[in-house]
Amino acid sequence: MNFFPTPYPDEILYSTLGRYSIRSGNLKEIHNFEDLFSTRSCIATLELPVKLDALIENMPINTLYTAEYFIKYHTLFPYYAAFISPERAEEIRGTMRNGNGSIPYIKLGLISYSINLNQYFKFCPQCFKEDIKIYGEPYWHRIHQITGVFICPKHKTPIYNSKELIRAGNRQRFINPTSDNCIVEKETQYTDKVMEKMLWIAEDIDNLLKGGFKHKDQEWFKSQFRAKLIKKGYARMNNYIHQKKLKQGFQEFYGQEYLDIVQSPLSDSSQCWLSTMVRNNNRVTYALRYLLLARFLEIPLDTLFNNKIGLINNTDIPENAIDAYQGLWEERLKELIQLNLSIREIASILGSSTKTIRKVIAELDIKPFWKYNGGGKYIKNKYIDTEEFKAKRGDLRKQWLDLLKQYPDKSSNQIRQEHQAVYRWLTRYDIDWLRQHARRNVERPNAVDWQQRDQELVIKVKQVVKEMQEGKPERITWTTVGSKLGVSGWMSKKKDKLPLTKQYIESVQESLQEFQVRKIKWGIKQLEKEDMEITLWNLVETAGVKPKYMNAIKTDIEKLLLEKGYECDFPNYEDK
């Protein structure tokens, strides 16, 4: 190149390369890639561009630009990689300098997170006007392109989707902002509470992009969060975390509306992202969620990265003594075990739960000297030798005999459905007696109402098929549908008695060729989403279609690719 545009403040590199393309005079867009990267085998990547070393080599003589400069000040790397280890960060930087388009996204886990990246280029109307006034042209701002940013931190106003998709159509061209594609058709309105949260996070992300914070290992961030969780009463120094209390406080702090907007709602599951994040593990999650937790715990960004958090609960125990305290706590647990105390009593003394006590006993490989005793009440004595056990056994035996009299037409199995507690106890402690007082020979209805069963089954089948069509491709057949419903043993055999179900499945079931075409469609979407080049081998690997089968659907593949504007000069599939 004999010239290169000077990047504007907070301009994302993609935008600078787009301005080069306007000024280059090249008649074909692909020639811009030859100028910039000395290759046509490259795509225009917004967030995490690659082949930056090649870009620097093609710069005008005596250029002062470096790949590291572009990565730090004109890509989204400082944000997406903010919470990964130094070693991992260096590896990803190396990939951006010399790797392929999708690798940085994969290494950062952006593909596996439950977060959908922005679909459209975004802009701030006020920035757009100011850029034209100051620089004579608009450009894409880095902060506006980050998933989770909805407010311009400079003007404190909403940002908007442009009309241009980030990952669609011809990926070998750069799209520039214009007055035609950056139009506010309808102004966005947020509540004051939501606006406040949006501005917090936008300012934190902006500081993260500009701050030059050093990368830290996960252990550093876990320690910072753990100290604050303890200080605010959401955790104890023995690593126990009040998950329910934490979720409730977090939910009240942000509100459901905002958490839904930033794709971070809390579920009741133990695999909820917040529960997983505060556990003792080394998993890295989406950068936005670190910022959400830091704001909730009132940890300033500079403190989170640079300053070890101070005292805990205003005691004389410094943060770096938490691990030492954990050791003392475990020693105290061992002492209490030797005092013939029950698990409940030990949990009460240590201010913990019985579940935590049992967990730590297992982790420390302590061999408890008590056996199961009805909840820790009896020490050294077997529960079955106590008078309480004998009294309970007599009471539950009587209850079972009364149930047999009360339901003379029901089998033991049918009775147990509504009286699980009685049945489970007797099964565990009095199984021989229960077997002697079981009823098996109860007359059952002879006829099955197949019409009713068909009406109920077809509703379930439609839901299963819908899920199979929307997710990763699975071939729709009687067997696969029946297997997912847990009725594959009889459903296909009784299809003639299920006319509604039969009619529906036969209308949607696929031939092998139809299934392979659907896999190819899914594979193309995945490659577009991951910013990977559309090649035969990428399609084969992503879609899971073996090359030897692809010749039969060659025409379908070419049609799909041509419709999306991709080249399809693949080699003969049979040769592969």
Summary of the structure (lengths in Angstrom):
residues: 576
radius of gyration: 31.8
end to end distance: 39.1
largest distance: 98.3
contacts: 1587
relative contact order: 0.06
helix: 55%
strand: 3%
